[in-house]
């Protein structure tokens, strides 16, 4: 699977629109999970692997490489951390956590409706 770069065709879109490249990247297994885990501190490979529910080393290596190549994370002496661009992305997606609580409640409420 090719690395999703804005301006180039990506999975699900031939337009190369940046949003489509981002959705392709974030839709890959564990990409969002890695970003979420790096939201507040740099983490070593081993710590990331544990926090990502024992993701395989092969898949973690692949995702870290992709996230580095797309300028969302960087590696330094402390481990892996979000770049400025990665932090800005986290600030955009973080409110989804609050929204999901409301979304979950909608399922709870629909289960109380007669006929369900």
Backbone as XML, in Angstrom:
<?xml version="1.0"?>
<chain id="A" units="angstrom">
  <residue number="1" name="UNK">
    <atom name="N" x="0.853" y="-1.171" z="0.000"/>
    <atom name="CA" x="0.000" y="0.000" z="0.000"/>
    <atom name="C" x="0.903" y="1.241" z="0.000"/>
  </residue>
  <residue number="2" name="UNK">
    <atom name="N" x="0.677" y="2.138" z="-0.934"/>
    <atom name="CA" x="1.500" y="3.339" z="-1.059"/>
    <atom name="C" x="1.254" y="4.298" z="0.103"/>
  </residue>
  <residue number="3" name="UNK">
    <atom name="N" x="2.273" y="5.061" z="0.424"/>
    <atom name="CA" x="2.164" y="6.059" z="1.481"/>
    <atom name="C" x="1.233" y="7.175" z="1.020"/>
  </residue>
  <residue number="4" name="UNK">
    <atom name="N" x="0.202" y="7.501" z="1.807"/>
    <atom name="CA" x="-0.730" y="8.558" z="1.392"/>
    <atom name="C" x="-0.119" y="9.944" z="1.579"/>
  </residue>
  <residue number="5" name="UNK">
    <atom name="N" x="0.105" y="10.612" z="0.474"/>
    <atom name="CA" x="0.701" y="11.947" z="0.462"/>
    <atom name="C" x="-0.278" y="12.895" z="-0.231"/>
  </residue>
  <residue number="6" name="UNK">
    <atom name="N" x="-0.566" y="14.055" z="0.379"/>
    <atom name="CA" x="-1.450" y="15.017" z="-0.292"/>
    <atom name="C" x="-0.937" y="15.337" z="-1.697"/>
  </residue>
  <residue number="7" name="UNK">
    <atom name="N" x="-1.856" y="15.364" z="-2.643"/>
    <atom name="CA" x="-1.504" y="15.652" z="-4.027"/>
    <atom name="C" x="-1.315" y="14.413" z="-4.881"/>
  </residue>
  <residue number="8" name="UNK">
    <atom name="N" x="-1.270" y="13.249" z="-4.250"/>
    <atom name="CA" x="-1.118" y="11.988" z="-4.976"/>
    <atom name="C" x="-2.371" y="11.140" z="-4.785"/>
  </residue>
  <residue number="9" name="UNK">
    <atom name="N" x="-2.714" y="10.333" z="-5.782"/>
    <atom name="CA" x="-3.866" y="9.447" z="-5.614"/>
    <atom name="C" x="-3.667" y="8.545" z="-4.392"/>
  </residue>
  <residue number="10" name="UNK">
    <atom name="N" x="-4.747" y="8.299" z="-3.666"/>
    <atom name="CA" x="-4.692" y="7.456" z="-2.475"/>
    <atom name="C" x="-5.818" y="6.440" z="-2.526"/>
  </residue>
  <residue number="11" name="UNK">
    <atom name="N" x="-5.793" y="5.518" z="-1.595"/>
    <atom name="CA" x="-6.839" y="4.499" z="-1.510"/>
    <atom name="C" x="-8.197" y="5.184" z="-1.406"/>
  </residue>
  <residue number="12" name="UNK">
    <atom name="N" x="-9.089" y="4.881" z="-2.318"/>
    <atom name="CA" x="-10.437" y="5.434" z="-2.288"/>
    <atom name="C" x="-10.601" y="6.763" z="-2.996"/>
  </residue>
  <residue number="13" name="UNK">
    <atom name="N" x="-9.518" y="7.326" z="-3.540"/>
    <atom name="CA" x="-9.626" y="8.625" z="-4.213"/>
    <atom name="C" x="-8.467" y="8.824" z="-5.181"/>
  </residue>
  <residue number="14" name="UNK">
    <atom name="N" x="-8.800" y="9.260" z="-6.369"/>
    <atom name="CA" x="-7.777" y="9.573" z="-7.361"/>
    <atom name="C" x="-7.462" y="11.061" z="-7.399"/>
  </residue>
  <residue number="15" name="UNK">
    <atom name="N" x="-8.173" y="11.854" z="-6.575"/>
    <atom name="CA" x="-8.042" y="13.313" z="-6.637"/>
    <atom name="C" x="-6.766" y="13.842" z="-6.010"/>
  </residue>
  <residue number="16" name="UNK">
    <atom name="N" x="-6.241" y="13.152" z="-5.016"/>
    <atom name="CA" x="-5.068" y="13.654" z="-4.319"/>
    <atom name="C" x="-5.382" y="14.750" z="-3.318"/>
  </residue>
  <residue number="17" name="UNK">
    <atom name="N" x="-6.671" y="14.940" z="-3.016"/>
    <atom name="CA" x="-7.037" y="15.967" z="-2.039"/>
    <atom name="C" x="-6.427" y="15.610" z="-0.686"/>
  </residue>
  <residue number="18" name="UNK">
    <atom name="N" x="-5.892" y="16.612" z="0.025"/>
    <atom name="CA" x="-5.244" y="16.339" z="1.308"/>
    <atom name="C" x="-6.135" y="15.599" z="2.303"/>
  </residue>
  <residue number="19" name="UNK">
    <atom name="N" x="-7.419" y="15.914" z="2.354"/>
    <atom name="CA" x="-8.302" y="15.237" z="3.307"/>
    <atom name="C" x="-8.385" y="13.747" z="3.000"/>
  </residue>
  <residue number="20" name="UNK">
    <atom name="N" x="-8.371" y="13.388" z="1.732"/>
    <atom name="CA" x="-8.443" y="11.976" z="1.362"/>
    <atom name="C" x="-7.151" y="11.251" z="1.742"/>
  </residue>
  <residue number="21" name="UNK">
    <atom name="N" x="-6.016" y="11.927" z="1.580"/>
    <atom name="CA" x="-4.744" y="11.331" z="1.999"/>
    <atom name="C" x="-4.739" y="11.118" z="3.510"/>
  </residue>
  <residue number="22" name="UNK">
    <atom name="N" x="-5.229" y="12.102" z="4.252"/>
    <atom name="CA" x="-5.276" y="11.978" z="5.709"/>
    <atom name="C" x="-6.199" y="10.841" z="6.135"/>
  </residue>
  <residue number="23" name="UNK">
    <atom name="N" x="-7.375" y="10.757" z="5.529"/>
    <atom name="CA" x="-8.309" y="9.691" z="5.892"/>
    <atom name="C" x="-7.737" y="8.313" z="5.562"/>
  </residue>
  <residue number="24" name="UNK">
    <atom name="N" x="-7.014" y="8.211" z="4.469"/>
    <atom name="CA" x="-6.350" y="6.954" z="4.126"/>
    <atom name="C" x="-5.339" y="6.599" z="5.223"/>
  </residue>
  <residue number="25" name="UNK">
    <atom name="N" x="-4.512" y="7.559" z="5.597"/>
    <atom name="CA" x="-3.490" y="7.314" z="6.615"/>
    <atom name="C" x="-4.111" y="6.949" z="7.961"/>
  </residue>
  <residue number="26" name="UNK">
    <atom name="N" x="-5.079" y="7.736" z="8.405"/>
    <atom name="CA" x="-5.681" y="7.507" z="9.720"/>
    <atom name="C" x="-6.547" y="6.258" z="9.763"/>
  </residue>
  <residue number="27" name="UNK">
    <atom name="N" x="-6.991" y="5.801" z="8.594"/>
    <atom name="CA" x="-7.799" y="4.592" z="8.526"/>
    <atom name="C" x="-6.989" y="3.309" z="8.595"/>
  </residue>
  <residue number="28" name="UNK">
    <atom name="N" x="-5.688" y="3.438" z="8.591"/>
    <atom name="CA" x="-4.837" y="2.253" z="8.670"/>
    <atom name="C" x="-4.800" y="1.730" z="10.109"/>
  </residue>
  <residue number="29" name="UNK">
    <atom name="N" x="-4.741" y="0.430" z="10.236"/>
    <atom name="CA" x="-4.761" y="-0.210" z="11.550"/>
    <atom name="C" x="-3.724" y="0.399" z="12.484"/>
  </residue>
  <residue number="30" name="UNK">
    <atom name="N" x="-4.178" y="0.853" z="13.622"/>
    <atom name="CA" x="-3.400" y="1.408" z="14.720"/>
    <atom name="C" x="-2.831" y="2.799" z="14.483"/>
  </residue>
  <residue number="31" name="UNK">
    <atom name="N" x="-3.029" y="3.424" z="13.333"/>
    <atom name="CA" x="-2.484" y="4.770" z="13.112"/>
    <atom name="C" x="-3.050" y="5.759" z="14.130"/>
  </residue>
  <residue number="32" name="UNK">
    <atom name="N" x="-4.365" y="5.789" z="14.275"/>
    <atom name="CA" x="-4.980" y="6.696" z="15.251"/>
    <atom name="C" x="-4.614" y="6.313" z="16.677"/>
  </residue>
  <residue number="33" name="UNK">
    <atom name="N" x="-4.546" y="5.037" z="16.954"/>
    <atom name="CA" x="-4.178" y="4.583" z="18.292"/>
    <atom name="C" x="-2.789" y="5.044" z="18.693"/>
  </residue>
  <residue number="34" name="UNK">
    <atom name="N" x="-1.865" y="5.004" z="17.766"/>
    <atom name="CA" x="-0.501" y="5.468" z="18.038"/>
    <atom name="C" x="-0.504" y="6.967" z="18.297"/>
  </residue>
  <residue number="35" name="UNK">
    <atom name="N" x="-1.195" y="7.714" z="17.463"/>
    <atom name="CA" x="-1.287" y="9.167" z="17.665"/>
    <atom name="C" x="-1.900" y="9.462" z="19.030"/>
  </residue>
  <residue number="36" name="UNK">
    <atom name="N" x="-2.954" y="8.749" z="19.384"/>
    <atom name="CA" x="-3.621" y="8.957" z="20.675"/>
    <atom name="C" x="-2.652" y="8.686" z="21.832"/>
  </residue>
  <residue number="37" name="UNK">
    <atom name="N" x="-1.882" y="7.620" z="21.739"/>
    <atom name="CA" x="-0.952" y="7.279" z="22.818"/>
    <atom name="C" x="0.177" y="8.301" z="22.962"/>
  </residue>
  <residue number="38" name="UNK">
    <atom name="N" x="0.531" y="8.960" z="21.878"/>
    <atom name="CA" x="1.622" y="9.942" z="21.913"/>
    <atom name="C" x="1.132" y="11.352" z="22.226"/>
  </residue>
  <residue number="39" name="UNK">
    <atom name="N" x="-0.126" y="11.498" z="22.579"/>
    <atom name="CA" x="-0.730" y="12.822" z="22.751"/>
    <atom name="C" x="-0.064" y="13.675" z="23.823"/>
  </residue>
  <residue number="40" name="UNK">
    <atom name="N" x="0.516" y="13.074" z="24.854"/>
    <atom name="CA" x="1.032" y="13.898" z="25.944"/>
    <atom name="C" x="2.495" y="13.664" z="26.293"/>
  </residue>
  <residue number="41" name="UNK">
    <atom name="N" x="3.098" y="12.640" z="25.701"/>
    <atom name="CA" x="4.500" y="12.377" z="26.033"/>
    <atom name="C" x="5.148" y="11.500" z="24.975"/>
  </residue>
  <residue number="42" name="UNK">
    <atom name="N" x="6.479" y="11.563" z="24.960"/>
    <atom name="CA" x="7.245" y="10.676" z="24.094"/>
    <atom name="C" x="7.235" y="9.285" z="24.715"/>
  </residue>
  <residue number="43" name="UNK">
    <atom name="N" x="7.151" y="8.268" z="23.870"/>
    <atom name="CA" x="7.115" y="6.890" z="24.352"/>
    <atom name="C" x="8.109" y="6.035" z="23.582"/>
  </residue>
  <residue number="44" name="UNK">
    <atom name="N" x="8.698" y="5.072" z="24.275"/>
    <atom name="CA" x="9.594" y="4.124" z="23.625"/>
    <atom name="C" x="8.780" y="3.137" z="22.787"/>
  </residue>
  <residue number="45" name="UNK">
    <atom name="N" x="9.475" y="2.416" z="21.938"/>
    <atom name="CA" x="8.825" y="1.406" z="21.106"/>
    <atom name="C" x="8.091" y="0.391" z="21.982"/>
  </residue>
  <residue number="46" name="UNK">
    <atom name="N" x="8.771" y="-0.111" z="23.011"/>
    <atom name="CA" x="8.176" y="-1.119" z="23.881"/>
    <atom name="C" x="6.944" y="-0.622" z="24.621"/>
  </residue>
  <residue number="47" name="UNK">
    <atom name="N" x="7.007" y="0.613" z="25.111"/>
    <atom name="CA" x="5.859" y="1.183" z="25.812"/>
    <atom name="C" x="4.687" y="1.373" z="24.858"/>
  </residue>
  <residue number="48" name="UNK">
    <atom name="N" x="4.984" y="1.849" z="23.659"/>
    <atom name="CA" x="3.923" y="1.991" z="22.652"/>
    <atom name="C" x="3.294" y="0.637" z="22.348"/>
  </residue>
  <residue number="49" name="UNK">
    <atom name="N" x="4.119" y="-0.374" z="22.213"/>
    <atom name="CA" x="3.597" y="-1.702" z="21.905"/>
    <atom name="C" x="2.646" y="-2.176" z="23.004"/>
  </residue>
  <residue number="50" name="UNK">
    <atom name="N" x="3.017" y="-1.970" z="24.257"/>
    <atom name="CA" x="2.145" y="-2.368" z="25.368"/>
    <atom name="C" x="0.856" y="-1.558" z="25.394"/>
  </residue>
  <residue number="51" name="UNK">
    <atom name="N" x="0.967" y="-0.253" z="25.191"/>
    <atom name="CA" x="-0.217" y="0.604" z="25.247"/>
    <atom name="C" x="-1.149" y="0.384" z="24.064"/>
  </residue>
  <residue number="52" name="UNK">
    <atom name="N" x="-0.607" y="-0.154" z="22.995"/>
    <atom name="CA" x="-1.431" y="-0.461" z="21.820"/>
    <atom name="C" x="-1.832" y="-1.937" z="21.836"/>
  </residue>
  <residue number="53" name="UNK">
    <atom name="N" x="-2.109" y="-2.442" z="23.024"/>
    <atom name="CA" x="-2.634" y="-3.801" z="23.194"/>
    <atom name="C" x="-1.775" y="-4.862" z="22.520"/>
  </residue>
  <residue number="54" name="UNK">
    <atom name="N" x="-0.471" y="-4.730" z="22.718"/>
    <atom name="CA" x="0.482" y="-5.698" z="22.181"/>
    <atom name="C" x="0.418" y="-5.839" z="20.661"/>
  </residue>
  <residue number="55" name="UNK">
    <atom name="N" x="0.320" y="-4.711" z="19.974"/>
    <atom name="CA" x="0.427" y="-4.687" z="18.520"/>
    <atom name="C" x="1.701" y="-5.439" z="18.121"/>
  </residue>
  <residue number="56" name="UNK">
    <atom name="N" x="1.682" y="-6.107" z="17.004"/>
    <atom name="CA" x="2.877" y="-6.847" z="16.590"/>
    <atom name="C" x="4.016" y="-5.867" z="16.296"/>
  </residue>
  <residue number="57" name="UNK">
    <atom name="N" x="5.250" y="-6.263" z="16.576"/>
    <atom name="CA" x="6.386" y="-5.380" z="16.296"/>
    <atom name="C" x="6.463" y="-4.984" z="14.824"/>
  </residue>
  <residue number="58" name="UNK">
    <atom name="N" x="6.103" y="-5.901" z="13.943"/>
    <atom name="CA" x="6.151" y="-5.612" z="12.507"/>
    <atom name="C" x="5.172" y="-4.509" z="12.137"/>
  </residue>
  <residue number="59" name="UNK">
    <atom name="N" x="3.934" y="-4.612" z="12.625"/>
    <atom name="CA" x="2.932" y="-3.598" z="12.299"/>
    <atom name="C" x="3.271" y="-2.269" z="12.961"/>
  </residue>
  <residue number="60" name="UNK">
    <atom name="N" x="3.733" y="-2.301" z="14.206"/>
    <atom name="CA" x="4.100" y="-1.058" z="14.879"/>
    <atom name="C" x="5.233" y="-0.358" z="14.140"/>
  </residue>
  <residue number="61" name="UNK">
    <atom name="N" x="6.236" y="-1.105" z="13.725"/>
    <atom name="CA" x="7.352" y="-0.526" z="12.964"/>
    <atom name="C" x="6.848" y="0.120" z="11.683"/>
  </residue>
  <residue number="62" name="UNK">
    <atom name="N" x="5.959" y="-0.574" z="10.985"/>
    <atom name="CA" x="5.409" y="-0.052" z="9.730"/>
    <atom name="C" x="4.638" y="1.243" z="9.963"/>
  </residue>
  <residue number="63" name="UNK">
    <atom name="N" x="3.753" y="1.266" z="10.969"/>
    <atom name="CA" x="2.960" y="2.471" z="11.234"/>
    <atom name="C" x="3.845" y="3.626" z="11.694"/>
  </residue>
  <residue number="64" name="UNK">
    <atom name="N" x="4.815" y="3.349" z="12.552"/>
    <atom name="CA" x="5.709" y="4.419" z="13.003"/>
    <atom name="C" x="6.458" y="5.026" z="11.819"/>
  </residue>
  <residue number="65" name="UNK">
    <atom name="N" x="6.910" y="4.183" z="10.916"/>
    <atom name="CA" x="7.613" y="4.671" z="9.726"/>
    <atom name="C" x="6.687" y="5.552" z="8.884"/>
  </residue>
  <residue number="66" name="UNK">
    <atom name="N" x="5.452" y="5.099" z="8.663"/>
    <atom name="CA" x="4.492" y="5.889" z="7.878"/>
    <atom name="C" x="4.191" y="7.227" z="8.552"/>
  </residue>
  <residue number="67" name="UNK">
    <atom name="N" x="3.996" y="7.198" z="9.863"/>
    <atom name="CA" x="3.680" y="8.438" z="10.580"/>
    <atom name="C" x="4.872" y="9.389" z="10.601"/>
  </residue>
  <residue number="68" name="UNK">
    <atom name="N" x="6.087" y="8.847" z="10.610"/>
    <atom name="CA" x="7.277" y="9.689" z="10.506"/>
    <atom name="C" x="7.385" y="10.287" z="9.099"/>
  </residue>
  <residue number="69" name="UNK">
    <atom name="N" x="7.173" y="9.467" z="8.091"/>
    <atom name="CA" x="7.300" y="9.933" z="6.708"/>
    <atom name="C" x="6.239" y="10.963" z="6.337"/>
  </residue>
  <residue number="70" name="UNK">
    <atom name="N" x="5.140" y="10.981" z="7.066"/>
    <atom name="CA" x="4.079" y="11.959" z="6.802"/>
    <atom name="C" x="4.126" y="13.121" z="7.796"/>
  </residue>
  <residue number="71" name="UNK">
    <atom name="N" x="5.238" y="13.229" z="8.499"/>
    <atom name="CA" x="5.535" y="14.370" z="9.385"/>
    <atom name="C" x="4.616" y="14.493" z="10.596"/>
  </residue>
  <residue number="72" name="UNK">
    <atom name="N" x="4.004" y="13.397" z="11.022"/>
    <atom name="CA" x="3.122" y="13.454" z="12.188"/>
    <atom name="C" x="3.835" y="13.086" z="13.485"/>
  </residue>
  <residue number="73" name="UNK">
    <atom name="N" x="4.854" y="12.242" z="13.387"/>
    <atom name="CA" x="5.643" y="11.904" z="14.574"/>
    <atom name="C" x="7.122" y="11.990" z="14.238"/>
  </residue>
  <residue number="74" name="UNK">
    <atom name="N" x="7.925" y="12.034" z="15.297"/>
    <atom name="CA" x="9.375" y="12.018" z="15.136"/>
    <atom name="C" x="9.972" y="11.156" z="16.238"/>
  </residue>
  <residue number="75" name="UNK">
    <atom name="N" x="11.186" y="10.701" z="16.003"/>
    <atom name="CA" x="11.890" y="9.898" z="16.999"/>
    <atom name="C" x="13.038" y="10.728" z="17.542"/>
  </residue>
  <residue number="76" name="UNK">
    <atom name="N" x="13.189" y="10.715" z="18.874"/>
    <atom name="CA" x="14.307" y="11.407" z="19.504"/>
    <atom name="C" x="14.836" y="10.534" z="20.638"/>
  </residue>
  <residue number="77" name="UNK">
    <atom name="N" x="15.662" y="11.087" z="21.494"/>
    <atom name="CA" x="16.256" y="10.301" z="22.577"/>
    <atom name="C" x="15.227" y="9.754" z="23.560"/>
  </residue>
  <residue number="78" name="UNK">
    <atom name="N" x="14.097" y="10.439" z="23.714"/>
    <atom name="CA" x="13.055" y="9.991" z="24.635"/>
    <atom name="C" x="12.137" y="8.933" z="24.013"/>
  </residue>
  <residue number="79" name="UNK">
    <atom name="N" x="12.193" y="8.776" z="22.718"/>
    <atom name="CA" x="11.329" y="7.827" z="22.018"/>
    <atom name="C" x="10.601" y="8.509" z="20.878"/>
  </residue>
  <residue number="80" name="UNK">
    <atom name="N" x="9.376" y="8.105" z="20.652"/>
    <atom name="CA" x="8.552" y="8.681" z="19.592"/>
    <atom name="C" x="7.640" y="9.737" z="20.196"/>
  </residue>
  <residue number="81" name="UNK">
    <atom name="N" x="7.453" y="10.832" z="19.452"/>
    <atom name="CA" x="6.547" y="11.880" z="19.919"/>
    <atom name="C" x="5.898" y="12.557" z="18.725"/>
  </residue>
  <residue number="82" name="UNK">
    <atom name="N" x="4.786" y="13.223" z="18.991"/>
    <atom name="CA" x="4.104" y="13.972" z="17.942"/>
    <atom name="C" x="4.932" y="15.188" z="17.558"/>
  </residue>
  <residue number="83" name="UNK">
    <atom name="N" x="4.938" y="15.507" z="16.278"/>
    <atom name="CA" x="5.548" y="16.749" z="15.800"/>
    <atom name="C" x="4.545" y="17.880" z="16.024"/>
  </residue>
  <residue number="84" name="UNK">
    <atom name="N" x="4.917" y="19.094" z="15.665"/>
    <atom name="CA" x="3.966" y="20.205" z="15.733"/>
    <atom name="C" x="2.740" y="19.933" z="14.883"/>
  </residue>
  <residue number="85" name="UNK">
    <atom name="N" x="2.958" y="19.370" z="13.707"/>
    <atom name="CA" x="1.845" y="19.021" z="12.817"/>
    <atom name="C" x="0.996" y="17.920" z="13.455"/>
  </residue>
  <residue number="86" name="UNK">
    <atom name="N" x="1.639" y="16.951" z="14.074"/>
    <atom name="CA" x="0.915" y="15.876" z="14.741"/>
    <atom name="C" x="0.103" y="16.373" z="15.926"/>
  </residue>
  <residue number="87" name="UNK">
    <atom name="N" x="0.677" y="17.308" z="16.688"/>
    <atom name="CA" x="-0.058" y="17.901" z="17.812"/>
    <atom name="C" x="-1.272" y="18.680" z="17.321"/>
  </residue>
  <residue number="88" name="UNK">
    <atom name="N" x="-1.100" y="19.405" z="16.216"/>
    <atom name="CA" x="-2.228" y="20.154" z="15.646"/>
    <atom name="C" x="-3.329" y="19.191" z="15.203"/>
  </residue>
  <residue number="89" name="UNK">
    <atom name="N" x="-2.942" y="18.072" z="14.605"/>
    <atom name="CA" x="-3.926" y="17.059" z="14.216"/>
    <atom name="C" x="-4.629" y="16.508" z="15.451"/>
  </residue>
  <residue number="90" name="UNK">
    <atom name="N" x="-3.876" y="16.212" z="16.506"/>
    <atom name="CA" x="-4.500" y="15.698" z="17.723"/>
    <atom name="C" x="-5.514" y="16.693" z="18.275"/>
  </residue>
  <residue number="91" name="UNK">
    <atom name="N" x="-5.186" y="17.977" z="18.236"/>
    <atom name="CA" x="-6.122" y="19.000" z="18.720"/>
    <atom name="C" x="-7.425" y="18.996" z="17.924"/>
  </residue>
  <residue number="92" name="UNK">
    <atom name="N" x="-7.337" y="18.631" z="16.650"/>
    <atom name="CA" x="-8.530" y="18.577" z="15.799"/>
    <atom name="C" x="-9.358" y="17.324" z="16.097"/>
  </residue>
  <residue number="93" name="UNK">
    <atom name="N" x="-8.707" y="16.189" z="16.303"/>
    <atom name="CA" x="-9.451" y="14.939" z="16.498"/>
    <atom name="C" x="-9.839" y="14.689" z="17.957"/>
  </residue>
  <residue number="94" name="UNK">
    <atom name="N" x="-9.191" y="15.341" z="18.887"/>
    <atom name="CA" x="-9.476" y="15.136" z="20.308"/>
    <atom name="C" x="-10.941" y="15.358" z="20.682"/>
  </residue>
  <residue number="95" name="UNK">
    <atom name="N" x="-11.617" y="16.389" z="20.154"/>
    <atom name="CA" x="-13.032" y="16.569" z="20.500"/>
    <atom name="C" x="-13.929" y="15.389" z="20.113"/>
  </residue>
  <residue number="96" name="UNK">
    <atom name="N" x="-13.466" y="14.536" z="19.229"/>
    <atom name="CA" x="-14.254" y="13.352" z="18.880"/>
    <atom name="C" x="-14.476" y="12.458" z="20.099"/>
  </residue>
  <residue number="97" name="UNK">
    <atom name="N" x="-13.556" y="12.491" z="21.043"/>
    <atom name="CA" x="-13.712" y="11.695" z="22.256"/>
    <atom name="C" x="-14.969" y="12.101" z="23.020"/>
  </residue>
  <residue number="98" name="UNK">
    <atom name="N" x="-15.194" y="13.396" z="23.153"/>
    <atom name="CA" x="-16.401" y="13.883" z="23.825"/>
    <atom name="C" x="-17.650" y="13.529" z="23.011"/>
  </residue>
  <residue number="99" name="UNK">
    <atom name="N" x="-17.576" y="13.698" z="21.706"/>
    <atom name="CA" x="-18.711" y="13.384" z="20.841"/>
    <atom name="C" x="-19.101" y="11.911" z="20.963"/>
  </residue>
  <residue number="100" name="UNK">
    <atom name="N" x="-18.104" y="11.025" z="21.081"/>
    <atom name="CA" x="-18.416" y="9.599" z="21.150"/>
    <atom name="C" x="-19.209" y="9.245" z="22.404"/>
  </residue>
  <residue number="101" name="UNK">
    <atom name="N" x="-19.045" y="10.024" z="23.464"/>
    <atom name="CA" x="-19.835" y="9.785" z="24.679"/>
    <atom name="C" x="-21.314" y="10.047" z="24.404"/>
  </residue>
  <residue number="102" name="UNK">
    <atom name="N" x="-21.600" y="11.106" z="23.660"/>
    <atom name="CA" x="-22.982" y="11.407" z="23.275"/>
    <atom name="C" x="-23.506" y="10.340" z="22.320"/>
  </residue>
  <residue number="103" name="UNK">
    <atom name="N" x="-22.669" y="9.922" z="21.427"/>
    <atom name="CA" x="-23.041" y="8.887" z="20.469"/>
    <atom name="C" x="-23.393" y="7.593" z="21.200"/>
  </residue>
  <residue number="104" name="UNK">
    <atom name="N" x="-22.585" y="7.221" z="22.179"/>
    <atom name="CA" x="-22.851" y="6.018" z="22.960"/>
    <atom name="C" x="-24.194" y="6.124" z="23.669"/>
  </residue>
  <residue number="105" name="UNK">
    <atom name="N" x="-24.486" y="7.296" z="24.224"/>
    <atom name="CA" x="-25.769" y="7.491" z="24.901"/>
    <atom name="C" x="-26.945" y="7.281" z="23.951"/>
  </residue>
  <residue number="106" name="UNK">
    <atom name="N" x="-26.767" y="7.655" z="22.689"/>
    <atom name="CA" x="-27.857" y="7.464" z="21.726"/>
    <atom name="C" x="-28.177" y="5.983" z="21.554"/>
  </residue>
  <residue number="107" name="UNK">
    <atom name="N" x="-27.184" y="5.128" z="21.685"/>
    <atom name="CA" x="-27.433" y="3.685" z="21.614"/>
    <atom name="C" x="-28.133" y="3.212" z="22.876"/>
  </residue>
  <residue number="108" name="UNK">
    <atom name="N" x="-27.703" y="3.732" z="24.013"/>
    <atom name="CA" x="-28.344" y="3.361" z="25.277"/>
    <atom name="C" x="-29.815" y="3.760" z="25.263"/>
  </residue>
  <residue number="109" name="UNK">
    <atom name="N" x="-30.107" y="4.960" z="24.766"/>
    <atom name="CA" x="-31.484" y="5.451" z="24.708"/>
    <atom name="C" x="-32.319" y="4.651" z="23.717"/>
  </residue>
  <residue number="110" name="UNK">
    <atom name="N" x="-31.723" y="4.286" z="22.581"/>
    <atom name="CA" x="-32.488" y="3.535" z="21.579"/>
    <atom name="C" x="-32.826" y="2.136" z="22.078"/>
  </residue>
  <residue number="111" name="UNK">
    <atom name="N" x="-32.014" y="1.597" z="22.980"/>
    <atom name="CA" x="-32.301" y="0.271" z="23.544"/>
    <atom name="C" x="-33.456" y="0.306" z="24.534"/>
  </residue>
  <residue number="112" name="UNK">
    <atom name="N" x="-33.796" y="1.493" z="25.043"/>
    <atom name="CA" x="-34.907" y="1.633" z="25.984"/>
    <atom name="C" x="-36.234" y="1.870" z="25.275"/>
  </residue>
  <residue number="113" name="UNK">
    <atom name="N" x="-36.170" y="2.103" z="23.964"/>
    <atom name="CA" x="-37.368" y="2.380" z="23.189"/>
    <atom name="C" x="-38.145" y="1.088" z="22.968"/>
  </residue>
  <residue number="114" name="UNK">
    <atom name="N" x="-39.484" y="1.116" z="23.164"/>
    <atom name="CA" x="-40.286" y="-0.095" z="22.915"/>
    <atom name="C" x="-40.074" y="-0.602" z="21.489"/>
  </residue>
  <residue number="115" name="UNK">
    <atom name="N" x="-39.994" y="-1.905" z="21.366"/>
    <atom name="CA" x="-39.835" y="-2.511" z="20.047"/>
    <atom name="C" x="-38.395" y="-2.842" z="19.720"/>
  </residue>
  <residue number="116" name="UNK">
    <atom name="N" x="-37.471" y="-2.472" z="20.582"/>
    <atom name="CA" x="-36.053" y="-2.806" z="20.349"/>
    <atom name="C" x="-35.620" y="-3.971" z="21.190"/>
  </residue>
</chain>
